[in-house]
Amino acid sequence: MDRILIVYYSRTGTTRMVAEKLAKLLEADIEEIRERKERAGALGFFIGIKDSILDKPAELISTHAVEDKDIVIIGMPVWADAPPPAVRAFVKQYDLTGKKIFAFCTHRGSVEKRPSRNFPKCCLRKSSKPWR
Ligand SMILES: Cc1cc2nc3c(=O)[nH]c(=O)nc-3n(C[C@H](O)[C@H](O)[C@H](O)COP(=O)(O)O)c2cc1C
């Protein structure tokens, strides 16, 4: 049987809720991607937009057991039409070669209006600018 890991980043809990439901359904391991930077409140929101647009690097404080997994599912909120810095850092930092990768995102509607050019690429490329 495939060993499945769900990793997710969530600032306000929506992506966490989806990830937890999915983990139960798939009997998957689940891990939260956490970063050092504090992003609470209105200030955190605006800095989040800025960091996402400028592709600022994030420092992860979580570690993830991807080695023995066959499938990795990455959950994230949309930040300025792109994955948040912590998720970009995860994809850059961990070697996902040879694994089946799936990704899902939660958002406030912009992705439905403009299907994002950024998301499918996030799991395929590991350059310093994998999102554009
Ligand atoms: C910094 C920031 C930027 C965002 N940018 C977008 C966006 O471009 N399009 C969109 O539809 N929603 C955007 N949102 C809304 C979130 O994607 C949405 O509320 C998401 O479900 C939050 O997930 P979370 O509770 O797991 O953090 C943004 C939220 C934040 C905090």
PDBQT file of the ligand as one rigid body, heavy atoms in Angstrom, charges set to zero:
ROOT
HETATM    1  C1  LIG A 201      -1.058  37.176   2.368  1.00  0.00    +0.000 C 
HETATM    2  C2  LIG A 201      -2.334  36.638   1.758  1.00  0.00    +0.000 A 
HETATM    3  C3  LIG A 201      -2.550  36.742   0.390  1.00  0.00    +0.000 A 
HETATM    4  C4  LIG A 201      -3.707  36.196  -0.192  1.00  0.00    +0.000 A 
HETATM    5  N1  LIG A 201      -3.880  36.264  -1.543  1.00  0.00    +0.000 NA
HETATM    6  C5  LIG A 201      -4.984  35.679  -2.111  1.00  0.00    +0.000 A 
HETATM    7  C6  LIG A 201      -5.148  35.681  -3.541  1.00  0.00    +0.000 A 
HETATM    8  O1  LIG A 201      -4.326  36.175  -4.313  1.00  0.00    +0.000 OA
HETATM    9  N2  LIG A 201      -6.276  35.113  -4.049  1.00  0.00    +0.000 N 
HETATM   10  C7  LIG A 201      -7.220  34.524  -3.239  1.00  0.00    +0.000 A 
HETATM   11  O2  LIG A 201      -8.199  34.038  -3.782  1.00  0.00    +0.000 OA
HETATM   12  N3  LIG A 201      -7.074  34.502  -1.892  1.00  0.00    +0.000 NA
HETATM   13  C8  LIG A 201      -5.991  35.055  -1.305  1.00  0.00    +0.000 A 
HETATM   14  N4  LIG A 201      -5.833  35.030   0.067  1.00  0.00    +0.000 N 
HETATM   15  C9  LIG A 201      -6.840  34.350   0.885  1.00  0.00    +0.000 C 
HETATM   16  C10 LIG A 201      -6.392  32.962   1.304  1.00  0.00    +0.000 C 
HETATM   17  O3  LIG A 201      -5.861  32.228   0.215  1.00  0.00    +0.000 OA
HETATM   18  C11 LIG A 201      -7.581  32.154   1.857  1.00  0.00    +0.000 C 
HETATM   19  O4  LIG A 201      -8.262  32.872   2.833  1.00  0.00    +0.000 OA
HETATM   20  C12 LIG A 201      -7.089  30.807   2.395  1.00  0.00    +0.000 C 
HETATM   21  O5  LIG A 201      -8.162  29.894   2.425  1.00  0.00    +0.000 OA
HETATM   22  C13 LIG A 201      -6.496  30.942   3.789  1.00  0.00    +0.000 C 
HETATM   23  O6  LIG A 201      -6.007  29.694   4.181  1.00  0.00    +0.000 OA
HETATM   24  P1  LIG A 201      -5.456  29.419   5.663  1.00  0.00    +0.000 P 
HETATM   25  O7  LIG A 201      -6.597  29.713   6.612  1.00  0.00    +0.000 OA
HETATM   26  O8  LIG A 201      -5.121  27.972   5.666  1.00  0.00    +0.000 OA
HETATM   27  O9  LIG A 201      -4.284  30.305   5.914  1.00  0.00    +0.000 OA
HETATM   28  C14 LIG A 201      -4.698  35.564   0.645  1.00  0.00    +0.000 A 
HETATM   29  C15 LIG A 201      -4.471  35.505   2.034  1.00  0.00    +0.000 A 
HETATM   30  C16 LIG A 201      -3.301  36.011   2.580  1.00  0.00    +0.000 A 
HETATM   31  C17 LIG A 201      -3.071  35.907   4.083  1.00  0.00    +0.000 C 
ENDROOT
TORSDOF 0
